[in-house]
Amino acid sequence: NAGVTQTPKFQVLKTGQSMTLQCAQDMNHEYMSWYRQDPGMGLRLIHYSVGAGITDQGEVPNGYNVSRSTTEDFPLRLLSAAPSQTSVYFCASSYQTGTTNYGYTFGSGTRLTVV
Amino acid sequence: AQSVAQPEDQVNVAEGNPLTVKCTYSVSGNPYLFWYVQYPNRGLQFLLKYITGDNLVKGSYGFEAEFNKSQTSFHLKKPSALVSDSALYFCAFLSGSARQLTFGSGTQLTVLP
């Protein structure tokens, strides 16, 4: 049981390049999210999904796209990288029954530098 | 807007002493509150959560937190700190119909030997 797997762990991009951060979970969780972590700002929600085929924007969605074609995978696409997107990115997943959410499991993160 | 606040960016405590990491919340209704810990160059690990029931919640690694509705607080505590507890701690709550986590800004805990 691998939990939440993120690839790559590190990436350096040039300004204007595009790339996809991969996230996969093997726990059959319906909820998945992407966060970015910047010093002194905690984690901020970029995009999230409440099930396959359903995505929505979080607090800081500009410059990012997501899709959810399967329950397991939730890739994050950077369309045209900018230095302001230099950050650590975390993917997380969760499930709930009725109104009880059991909390999120996080991946180990992707450290992205845009030069 | 709903939020959680961690008023201290940094907390230092001597090994063996009790530790407290503070969190206050401004969340309507019955809040779902969480504590996560992040060790250097690692992802976030779940420590404990409050949903309903007992105000004192026990979690991993000997940590506990007390939900105080009158003070709108959810402070993280441990009776005797270890050097290995040194890490970044985040308070968070579940918000919205989509049940997404919103985080505080984090508190760096340093336990001094």
Interface residues (C-beta under 8 A of the other chain):
Chain A: V4 Y31 S33 Y35 G40 M41 G42 L43 R44 L45 Y48 V50 D56 G58 F90 A92 S94 Q96 T100 N101 G103 Y104 T105 F106 G107 S108 G109
Chain B: D9 Y32 F34 Y36 R42 G43 L44 Q45 F46 K49 I51 F90 L94 A98 R99 Q100 L101 T102 F103 G104 S105 G106
